[in-house]
Amino acid sequence: MINNKKIIVVMPAYHAGKTLEKTYNALPHDIVDSVLVVDDNSSDNTVEVAKNLGADVIKHDDNLGYGANQKTCYHAALKDDADIIVMVHPDYQYEPKLVTAMAAMIESGVYDVVFGSRILGGKAMQSGMPLWKYIANRLLTAFENIMLGAKLSEYHTGYRAYSKNYLKEKYWNGNSDDFVFDNQFIAQAIVYGYPVGEISVPTKYFPEASSINLSRSITYGFGVLGTSLLGFLARTGIYTHRLFQKHS
């Protein structure tokens, strides 16, 4: 807790049994009030590990998708009266210790949305990011910045913090249940005019760290292009797709 603000870390999990404990133990538990793990019907021991660690656990009866997993995370965190919600992937790719800094940026009242950027530090490739992924990240980010009128260093990080003020609007309810959920979420925050901040976050790449394959990445890429174009149309007043219509 920071200045009486309740902080909940949510972990959308799928086959995270090998890395969940290391991620959980690295969290700044002195300021985190609770940790919620939502398991998307894994076939490994993710749920068992999470329960043994003392985390709150929700298990989907079916594999609903990464976006659907996050929806469960945010609904549950809001129901538990969280003031600050930080999403941490349980694959130990992003540095969990920086939850403190990201939560503090939200607590300051300056930002409603904070992203942990792999690009700001300038060492994404030195940390092991594949060349094809780095190039795709840079090209898609450049396109999105133009379409959305923003200047973010990247749009594809899985490390994010949100204020209750933003999440409670539930604009994200109609977002995709797949990986493009994240990108729709960012575009909505920008188009809706919520203040967005970034912080440099070191990352690690290793076999157990979750990553989508090439074919899923291509599908995601086209989804990003479509979201960006819809965001451009919405912010310029030409056409407002349902993704950018303000309703809960």
C-alpha positions as CSV (number, residue, x, y, z in Angstrom):
1,M,0.0,0.0,0.0
2,I,1.2,3.5,-0.9
3,N,-0.4,6.4,1.0
4,N,-3.4,4.3,1.8
5,K,-3.9,3.2,-1.8
6,K,-4.7,-0.4,-2.2
7,I,-2.4,-2.1,-4.7
8,I,-3.3,-5.4,-6.4
9,V,-1.0,-7.2,-8.7
10,V,-2.8,-9.3,-11.3
11,M,-1.2,-12.1,-13.2
12,P,-2.9,-13.5,-16.3
13,A,-1.4,-17.0,-16.3
14,Y,-1.2,-19.9,-18.8
15,H,1.3,-22.7,-18.2
16,A,3.4,-20.5,-15.8
17,G,4.2,-23.3,-13.3
18,K,8.0,-23.1,-14.0
19,T,8.3,-19.3,-13.5
20,L,5.4,-18.2,-11.3
21,E,7.2,-18.7,-8.0
22,K,10.3,-16.7,-9.0
23,T,8.1,-13.9,-10.3
24,Y,5.9,-13.9,-7.2
25,N,8.9,-13.8,-4.8
26,A,10.5,-10.9,-6.6
27,L,7.4,-8.7,-6.2
28,P,7.7,-5.8,-3.6
29,H,5.3,-7.4,-1.1
30,D,5.9,-4.5,1.3
31,I,3.7,-2.3,-0.8
32,V,1.5,-4.9,-2.7
33,D,-1.7,-5.7,-0.8
34,S,-2.6,-8.8,-2.7
35,V,-1.7,-10.9,-5.8
36,L,-4.3,-12.4,-8.0
37,V,-3.4,-15.2,-10.4
38,V,-6.0,-16.0,-13.1
39,D,-5.3,-19.3,-14.8
40,D,-6.6,-19.8,-18.3
41,N,-7.2,-23.5,-17.9
42,S,-3.5,-24.5,-17.9
43,S,-2.6,-28.2,-18.0
44,D,0.4,-27.8,-15.8
45,N,0.7,-27.0,-12.1
46,T,0.2,-23.3,-12.3
47,V,-2.8,-23.3,-10.0
48,E,-1.1,-25.5,-7.4
49,V,2.0,-23.2,-7.4
50,A,-0.1,-20.1,-7.0
51,K,-2.1,-21.5,-4.1
52,N,1.0,-22.7,-2.3
53,L,2.4,-19.2,-2.6
54,G,-0.7,-17.7,-1.0
55,A,-1.9,-15.8,-4.0
56,D,-5.6,-15.4,-4.7
57,V,-6.5,-17.8,-7.6
58,I,-9.3,-17.8,-10.2
59,K,-9.2,-20.7,-12.7
60,H,-11.1,-20.6,-16.0
61,D,-12.9,-23.8,-16.9
62,D,-12.0,-23.3,-20.5
63,N,-9.1,-21.6,-22.3
64,L,-10.7,-18.3,-23.1
65,G,-7.7,-16.3,-24.4
66,Y,-5.2,-13.7,-23.1
67,G,-7.6,-10.8,-23.4
68,A,-10.4,-12.7,-21.7
69,N,-8.0,-13.6,-18.9
70,Q,-7.2,-9.9,-18.4
71,K,-10.9,-9.1,-18.3
72,T,-11.3,-11.5,-15.4
73,C,-8.3,-10.0,-13.7
74,Y,-9.6,-6.4,-13.8
75,H,-13.2,-7.3,-12.9
76,A,-11.9,-9.2,-9.8
77,A,-9.5,-6.4,-8.8
78,L,-12.2,-3.7,-9.0
79,K,-14.5,-5.9,-7.0
80,D,-11.8,-6.1,-4.4
81,D,-11.7,-2.3,-4.2
82,A,-8.2,-1.9,-5.7
83,D,-7.0,1.7,-6.2
84,I,-4.0,0.7,-8.3
85,I,-3.9,-2.4,-10.5
86,V,-0.6,-3.6,-11.9
87,M,-0.4,-6.4,-14.5
88,V,2.7,-8.6,-14.2
89,H,3.2,-11.5,-16.5
90,P,4.1,-14.5,-14.4
91,D,6.9,-15.7,-16.8
92,Y,9.6,-13.6,-15.1
93,Q,10.4,-11.7,-18.3
94,Y,9.8,-8.3,-16.8
95,E,11.4,-7.1,-13.6
96,P,8.8,-7.4,-10.8
97,K,10.6,-5.0,-8.5
98,L,9.5,-2.1,-10.6
99,V,5.9,-2.5,-9.5
100,T,6.8,0.0,-6.8
101,A,7.9,2.7,-9.3
102,M,4.9,2.1,-11.6
103,A,2.4,2.1,-8.7
104,A,3.9,5.3,-7.4
105,M,3.5,7.0,-10.8
106,I,-0.2,6.1,-10.7
107,E,-0.5,7.2,-7.0
108,S,1.0,10.6,-7.9
109,G,-2.2,11.4,-9.7
110,V,-0.2,12.5,-12.8
111,Y,-1.0,9.3,-14.8
112,D,-3.9,6.9,-15.1
113,V,-2.0,4.5,-17.2
114,V,1.7,3.5,-17.0
115,F,3.6,1.1,-19.3
116,G,6.9,-0.6,-18.6
117,S,8.9,-0.1,-21.8
118,R,11.5,-2.5,-23.1
119,I,12.6,0.1,-25.6
120,L,13.3,3.2,-23.4
121,G,16.5,1.8,-21.9
122,G,17.9,1.0,-25.4
123,K,18.9,-2.5,-24.5
124,A,16.1,-4.6,-25.8
125,M,18.2,-6.6,-28.2
126,Q,21.1,-7.0,-25.7
127,S,18.5,-8.5,-23.4
128,G,17.7,-11.1,-26.0
129,M,14.8,-9.7,-27.9
130,P,14.8,-11.5,-31.4
131,L,15.7,-9.2,-34.3
132,W,12.5,-9.9,-36.1
133,K,10.5,-9.0,-33.0
134,Y,12.5,-5.8,-32.4
135,I,12.0,-4.7,-36.1
136,A,8.3,-5.4,-36.0
137,N,8.0,-3.6,-32.7
138,R,9.7,-0.5,-34.1
139,L,7.7,-0.4,-37.3
140,L,4.3,-1.0,-35.6
141,T,5.1,1.6,-32.9
142,A,6.0,4.2,-35.5
143,F,2.7,3.6,-37.4
144,E,0.7,3.7,-34.2
145,N,2.3,7.0,-33.0
146,I,1.3,8.6,-36.3
147,M,-2.2,7.2,-36.3
148,L,-2.9,8.0,-32.7
149,G,-1.0,11.3,-32.4
150,A,1.2,10.0,-29.6
151,K,4.9,9.5,-28.9
152,L,5.1,6.3,-26.9
153,S,8.3,4.3,-27.1
154,E,6.4,1.0,-27.6
155,Y,2.8,-0.3,-27.6
156,H,3.5,-4.0,-27.1
157,T,4.7,-4.4,-23.5
158,G,3.0,-6.8,-21.2
159,Y,3.8,-4.8,-18.0
160,R,1.2,-2.2,-17.2
161,A,-0.3,-0.3,-14.3
162,Y,-3.7,1.3,-14.2
163,S,-5.7,3.6,-11.9
164,K,-9.1,2.5,-10.6
165,N,-10.3,5.7,-12.3
166,Y,-9.5,4.3,-15.7
167,L,-10.4,0.7,-15.2
168,K,-13.8,1.4,-13.6
169,E,-15.1,2.8,-16.9
170,K,-14.8,-0.7,-18.4
171,Y,-14.3,0.5,-22.0
172,W,-12.3,-2.6,-22.3
173,N,-15.3,-5.0,-21.9
174,G,-15.8,-5.2,-25.6
175,N,-12.1,-5.7,-26.5
176,S,-10.8,-8.8,-28.2
177,D,-10.3,-11.9,-26.1
178,D,-7.0,-12.6,-27.9
179,F,-3.6,-10.9,-27.8
180,V,-4.7,-7.7,-29.6
181,F,-6.7,-6.8,-26.4
182,D,-3.5,-5.1,-25.1
183,N,-3.2,-2.9,-28.1
184,Q,-6.9,-1.9,-28.1
185,F,-6.5,-1.0,-24.5
186,I,-3.6,1.4,-25.2
187,A,-5.4,3.0,-28.2
188,Q,-8.5,3.6,-26.1
189,A,-6.5,5.3,-23.3
190,I,-4.9,7.6,-25.9
191,V,-8.1,8.4,-27.8
192,Y,-10.1,8.9,-24.6
193,G,-7.4,11.4,-23.4
194,Y,-6.2,9.6,-20.3
195,P,-2.6,10.6,-19.3
196,V,-0.2,7.8,-20.2
197,G,3.3,7.4,-18.7
198,E,6.2,5.1,-19.4
199,I,9.1,3.7,-17.4
200,S,12.2,1.8,-18.6
201,V,12.0,-1.9,-17.7
202,P,14.8,-4.5,-18.2
203,T,13.6,-7.8,-19.6
204,K,14.9,-11.3,-20.0
205,Y,14.3,-13.8,-22.8
206,F,14.6,-17.5,-22.1
207,P,12.7,-20.6,-23.2
208,E,10.2,-20.5,-20.3
209,A,9.3,-16.9,-21.0
210,S,5.9,-16.9,-22.8
211,S,5.8,-15.6,-26.3
212,I,3.4,-16.0,-29.2
213,N,4.7,-17.8,-32.3
214,L,5.2,-16.3,-35.7
215,S,1.8,-17.0,-37.2
216,R,0.0,-15.6,-34.1
217,S,2.4,-12.6,-34.2
218,I,1.4,-11.9,-37.8
219,T,-2.3,-12.1,-36.8
220,Y,-1.6,-9.7,-33.9
221,G,0.3,-7.4,-36.3
222,F,-2.7,-7.0,-38.6
223,G,-4.9,-6.5,-35.5
224,V,-2.6,-3.7,-34.4
225,L,-2.8,-2.0,-37.8
226,G,-6.6,-2.2,-37.8
227,T,-6.9,-0.8,-34.2
228,S,-4.6,2.0,-35.1
229,L,-6.6,3.0,-38.2
230,L,-9.9,2.9,-36.1
231,G,-8.2,5.0,-33.5
232,F,-7.2,7.6,-36.1
233,L,-10.7,7.7,-37.5
234,A,-12.1,8.1,-34.0
235,R,-9.8,10.9,-32.8
236,T,-10.3,12.8,-36.1
237,G,-14.1,12.6,-35.9
238,I,-14.4,10.8,-39.2
239,Y,-15.9,7.6,-37.8
240,T,-16.2,6.2,-34.3
241,H,-16.0,2.4,-34.1
242,R,-17.6,0.7,-31.1
243,L,-14.1,0.2,-29.6
244,F,-13.9,4.0,-29.1
245,Q,-17.5,4.7,-28.0
246,K,-17.6,5.6,-24.4
247,H,-19.9,3.2,-22.7
248,S,-19.4,0.8,-19.9
